[in-house]
Amino acid sequence: MFRFSFLIFSTIASFAISTNLGRIMTTLSVVASIVTIWMFMTDTSATKGDLKEAVETVIAEVQRQNPGFDPATVEAFRSSLGALAKSGDARKQKALQEYLEGDANLALSDLEELAEDQARAATVQAREMAATWKEIGALSMPVDTGRALAAYTKAVQVTPDDPEARVRLGQLFVRVGQLAEAETQYRHILDNVKNFEPWQITDALNNLGNILQIRGDLGQAEGYFQRALSLAEEGGDKPGIADSLASLGLIEKTRGNFDVAENYHQRALLIDEELNNKAGMASQYGILGIIEQDRNNFDQAIDYQKRSLAINQELGILDGIAGDYINLGVVENLRGNINLAEDYFKRSLEINEELGDKQSTAIALGNLGDVERARGNLDAAETYYTRSVKMGKEIGAIEGIAYGFSDLGIIEEMRGNPNKAQEYYLSSLTLFDEIGSADNKAYILRELGYLSGKLDELESVCTYWLKARDIFVEIKFHENASDMQNRLTEVGCTVAE
């Protein structure tokens, strides 16, 4: 099962983004920059302009390594550094020094200890406590996703209607795959619109749409994206318009309406070009490449993917480059150029391992498993899939684990072990059901039906295919639904059309 890398740089990363909040800042450029900032701050001869320039150098590097950061997230990072610098609290000053000297873990630990002390102090106001937790959350964003999630959770507990904390919490829950929790945050925003900025409302609408799309509810997802588009157009929010158009394009791509999808992404591309948003342009090129791939226009697909790659290389966006390699590898694999596909997947794997990006590493491993499976090297394929599943379990990536189980099921089916294959497919089905991924549930049910036929279990064939058909009908995958109905008829299942 090929895994693509959708690169959508919206106000928050969409459901399939390859960006990462959990990346450790270890490059020499970052270390050099943060030490420079501290030298400016402790040197009384340094000017405010020098300090600002040094801070912006760090911000630029953080953005380069985390291209999915929206402007508000970057501003939260910037303002948190500034708040610590201006604070008269000696403990915050000490934490800032530790952070800027490169010891983020120690700095954040000290700030967490301060926040806990504030909670125990009767004289500390709720907003002051929330401010400390938000500072911890913002400074954790490029360093430790889990820590950022815990910090913003604390901030919301202290001040439930804090706009920034709610938005960040929703973003982080999406990142770690806790969609129900993310949905709670975004629905809170929509239920309390007077407390939030228009861009935050647009963001909530787009991300509720993303969540519903993951669950396979394309109709409701489309409704949220259309509302987001209308709000962005009403406010002249061009980045928001581009994001919403791209989201609508993905809906149509999923439905197989490639002409409509292409139109949405071309419109988004025009806006990104107008704004000189090169990261956005790369994203649109990547998705347009996948659309051409689905049309079997492989040369055009490669051309789009290489345009995306060129921009990401120009900008130095490493995870974008890794995603482009995945997409190029998928096309080459489909063209039968297995060795070239393997080379692209390994390049992606190398970058993702260097970045410590476990989610994208798991994707690359899964695609390398597909290469070995195509070669007939089932043991090697199994090794890759098993590594991918293990990594998915480490980070709680339920969707990735589900894909891995389905791939392992295919391996066992190819080996002639239908019972073991059935176990893997059922495990995959359980996980897809857990996250509400309707389309993938239907695909696995379809495979279980085929497998049941090999086991001469006609009743199970009918049960699985009927469930698959009904899901395909519900999510308006009409060709798949029709195919299932025809197969039900062929094998003699008595069902209503």
N, C-alpha and C positions, 0 to 999 in steps of 0.2 A: 504494500500500500504506500504509494508515494506521498511524501509529506512536503508541502510547499512552505515557503517563507513569505507571508504577506507583510509588506513593510508599509504601514499606514501611520504617518506621523500626525495624529490628531491631538486635540486638547488632552486626551489621554489615550494611551495605546489601546488599539482595538483588540478583539479577542485573540487574534493570531499574530500579534506583533512579535518581532524577535528582539526587541529592546529589553534591557535589564536594569532594574533598580538596585540589584544586589551586587553590583560590581565593586570590587575593592580598588581604590585609587592607588596603584602601585607603580605607575610609570614614572620614570625619572623626571619628566617634564612637570608632572603634578607635584612631586616631592619638592623639586626646585622652586616651584611657584609658591607653595605654601610656606616654605622656609623664608622666601623673600618677603612675603607679607609680614611674617612675624618680625623680621629684621626692621621693616619699616615702622611697625607698631611700637617697637621698643626703642627706636632711635628718635630722640626728640628733635633731631634736625630734619627728619623726614617730613615731607609736606603731605597734606591731605590728598593732593592730586596723585602723589606717588602711591599712597595706600590704595586709593581707588583703582589706579591702573593695575596694581598687583592683584587686587581682589578680582578685577575683571579678567585677568589672565587665568586665574583659577576657575572662574565661572566658565570661560570659553573652553577650557580643557574638560571640565565636567560635562558640558554640553556635547563636546565632540565624542566623548566616550558613552554618553547616554542620550542619543539623538531623539528618543521618545519623550524627553522632558518637555512639557509644554511651557510657554512663557511664564505662567503663574507659578509653576513649580520652581523654575529657575529664580524667579523673583523671591520666592519663599526662602530659598537657599541663601540668596544674596542678603536679604533683610535679616536673616538669623545670624549671619556672620557680623552684620552691622550692629545688631542688638547686643550681641555679646561684647563687641568692641566698646560700645558706649555704656555698658552696664557698670554701675558702681559696686557690683557684687564681686568680691575677691574670688569667690569660688567659680563664678562664670568666667572671670578673666583667666584663671588658671586653666579651666577647661578649654578656653579658646587657644591658649598657648599650646596646650597638648595637641589639639586638633590641627593647628597650623604647622606644628612640627612633624606631623605625619602619624601621630598616635591617636587615631580616631577612636579606637576601642576604649582607651583610658579616658579620653575626653568625654565620651558619651556615658561611660560608667559614672564619672564624677557628676555629670549633669543629672543623671537618673537619681543618684543619691541625694542631690540637692532638691529635686522635685519631691521625693518621698519625705524629706525633712519639711518642706513647705506644706505638704499635706497634713503633717502632724502639728504644725504651728497654727494656733488660733488666730493670729494676727494677719496671716497671709490671705489676700483676696483670691477668689476663684479664678478671675481672669489672669492674675499673676501666675498662678499654678499652671493654668492652661497654656500661657505664653511659654513657660519653660518646657512643657511637654511638646509644644509645637516646634520649638527650637531643636529639641532632640530629634523629632520626626524629620524635619527638613534636612538636618545635617546627616541623618542616617540614610537618606534617600540614595546617595551614590555609594553607600558603604554596606548597608545591611537592611534588606527589605523587612525581615522579621522584626527588627528593632524599631524601624519606622512605623510599622503596623501597630506594635504595642504602644508606642508613644502617642500616636494620633487617637488610638482607642481611649487612652487615659484622658486626653484633651477633651474628647467628646463627652466622656463621663462627667468631667468637671463643668464644662459649659456646653450643654447639648445643642444649642443653636449656633455654635461657632461655624460660620460658613467655610472658612479655610480647612478646618479640621474635618468637616463632613466630606468635602470634595476629595481631600487627600486620602481619607479612609476608604472611600469608594474606589479610588484608583488602585490602592494597595490590595484590597480584597480581590479585585479583578486579576491583579498580577499573580496572586497566589492561588487563583482558581476557586475561591470561596464566593461563588456567584450569588448565593442567597443572601449572604451578608452584604455584598456590594449592592444588591438590589434594595436592601433595606435603607442604605445610606442615600441612594439616588431617589428613592420614593420619598424619603424625608425632605429632600431638597424640593421636590415638586409639590409636596404638601405645605411647604412653608416658603413659597416663592418670594415673599416680601423681604426675606432675610438674605437673599442671594442676588448676585449680579447676573445679568442676562447670559454672559458666557458660561457661567456655572450651571444655569438652567439648560442651556444648549448642550453642555457637556453631559449633564444627567440624562437628557433625552437620548443622546447618541449612545451612551453606555447602557442604558436600559434596552435600547434596540440591539446592541451587541449581545447582551445576555440572552435576550429572547431568540436571537439568531442562532446562538450556540445550542439552545434548546430545541431548535428546529421550528419555532413558531415564526415563520417568515412574514406572515400577514401582520401580526402585531408589531414585529420588529420594524417593518416598513412604515407603519403608522408613526412610530416614535421618530424614525429618521426624517419623515416628511414634516413632522412638527418642529424638529430641530432645524431643518432647512428653512422653514417659514420664519422662525424666530431669528435665525442668522441673517436672512435676507431683509427682514424688517429693520434690524439694527445695523445693517451695512457691515456685518462681521464677515469679511471675505475669507479668512482662514476657516471660520465655522461653516461657511457655505461649501468650501472645498471638502471639508471633512464629511459633511452630510451627503454630498454628492458621491463621494467615494464609498460611503457606507451603503447607499442605495445601489451603487454599481455592484457591490459584492452580493447583495440580495438577488439581483437579476442574474448574476453569474451563477449563483447556486441553483437558481431555477432553470438554468440553461438558456436564458434569453440573452445570448451573447451580443447581439446588435444593440439592445437597450443598455446592457452593462457597459459596452464600449463607449456609448454616447455619454453616460454619466462620468466615466473616468477621463474621457477627453475634455469634458467641461471642467472637471476638477484640475486637470493638467493646465488648461489655459489660465486659470486663476493662480495656480502655483507659479507659472511662468511670469505672470503680471507682478506677483509679489516677490519674484526672485527667490522663491522658497525652493532651493535646490533639493533639500531632503524630501520635500513633498513631491517634486518632479520625479525623483528616483522611485518613490513609492508608486506613483501612477504608472510609470514605465514598467515596473515589475509586474503589476497586476494586469496591465494590457498585454504583457508577454504571456501571462498564464491564460488569458482569454484566447490569444492566438494559438497557444498550445492545445487548448481544448477544441479548437476548430481544426486541429491537425495542420496548421500553418506553421510548421516548425522553424523555417527560415526567418519568418517575421517574428516569431516568439524569441528566437535567439537574438535578433536585432534589438528588440525592446529590452531584454534582460542585460545585454551588453551596454546599452545606454544607461541603465540603472547602475550597473557596476562602475562605469566610468565616473559618474557623479559621486558615488560613494567613495571611490578611490581618491577623487579630487578633494573631497571633504575630510578624508581620513576616518570615515565612519566604519569602524571595523566590523560591528555586528551587521551593518548593512551589506558590507562586502561578503560576509559569511552567508547571509541570506541569498544574495545573488548567485553565489556558487551553488547553493542548494537548487535554486530554480533552474540554473543552466544544466546542472547534473540531471535533473528530472527530464528535461527535454532531450538531452543526449541519450539517456537510457531508453526513452520512448523511440528514438530514431535507431536504436540498436547499437549505438556507439558506447558499449559498456565500459571499455577502458577509460574513455574520456569522461564518462559520467563518474566513474570511481575516482578519477583525479579531482574533479570538482568537489565531490563529497568529502574527500580527504582534506582538501584545502579548507573547506568550511569547518570540518572537525578540528583541525589544528588551530584555527582562529578562535573558535568557541572554547576550546580547552584553555587557550592562553588567557581568554577573558574571564574564565571561571563561570561561563554561562551554561549551566547544566541543562536547562530546558532545550536550548538550541543544539547542545552536544547530543542530547538524546535523539533529536530529529535527524542529525547527521548520521548517527549510528544506525537508526532505523532504515535510512536510505541506503547505507552501505550493505545492510542486510538484504535489501531488495536486489542489489547488484549481484550478490552471491547467490541468491535464490534463482535469479535469471540464468546464472551460469550453471545451475544444478548443484552447487556446493552447499548442500543443506546444512551440514554441520557448521560451516563458517557463518552461514546466514543465521542459524540458531544462536551462535555466540554473540553476534551483533545485536539481535533482537533482545536477547537476555540482558545484555549490558544496558540497552536502551530502557528496558522495563525497570531494571535496578535503579538507574539514575532517576527515572520518573518517580519511583517510590521515595527516593531520598528527598525530593522537593515537593512531593504531594501532587504531581501533575497527573490528575486522574485521567484526563483525555488521552495523554500520551501513553499511559499504562494500558488503557483499553485498546489503543491501536497495536501496541506491542503484543498483547494477548491474542488479538485476531491474527497477527502475522505468525505467531508461534502455532496457532491453529492451522494455518495454511501449510506450514512446514510439516506438521504431523499428518495432515491429510495427504500430502505428497509422498510421505513415507509409507502410507498405507495403514496408519494408526487412527482410524475414524473415532474410536472412543476417546482417545486422548485429545484429538482435535476438537471433539465436542465439548470437552471440559474447558479448553481454552476459549472457545467461542462463547460458552455460557458465562465465563468470567468476564469476558469483554462486554457481553450484553448487560450484565449487572452494573458495570461501571458506567456504560453509556446511559443506562436508565437512571443511575444516581445523579448524573449531571444534566439529565433531561435532553440529551442529544438525540432528537427524534430521527433524523435522517440516518445516522450511524446505527441506531437501534434497528431500523428497517433493513439496512444492508446486512447486519449480522443475522437477523431473523431469516433473511433470504438464504444466506449461506447455511444456516442450520437446517433449513428445509432441504437443500441439495444434499447435505450430509445424511440427513435422515433417510433420503431415498437410497443412498448407498447401503444403509443399514437395514433396508426393507421395512422401514417403520412408516407406512403410508399415513397412518393417523397423525403422526408427528409432522409429516410433510405438510399436510393440510392445515394443521394448527399454526405452524410457523409461517407458512406463506400467506395465510389469511390475515394474521397479525401484521405482516410486512405490507400486504396490500392496503390494509386499512390506514396504516401510518402514512404510506405514500399518498393516499387519497387526501388525508387530513392536511398534509403539508404541501399539497398541490404539485407533487412530482408525478405528473400525469403519465408520462411514458413508462416510468417504473411501475406505477399502479396497473396500467394496462398489461404490461408484461406479466406481472404476478397473476392477474385475472386469467390470462391465457394459459399460464402454466397450471393454475388450479383446475381449469377446465380439462386440460390435457391428461392430468393424472386421475381425473374422476372425482375430484373433491366436490361435494354438494354444498355450494355456498351461493348466497345471493349476490348479484352484481351491484 
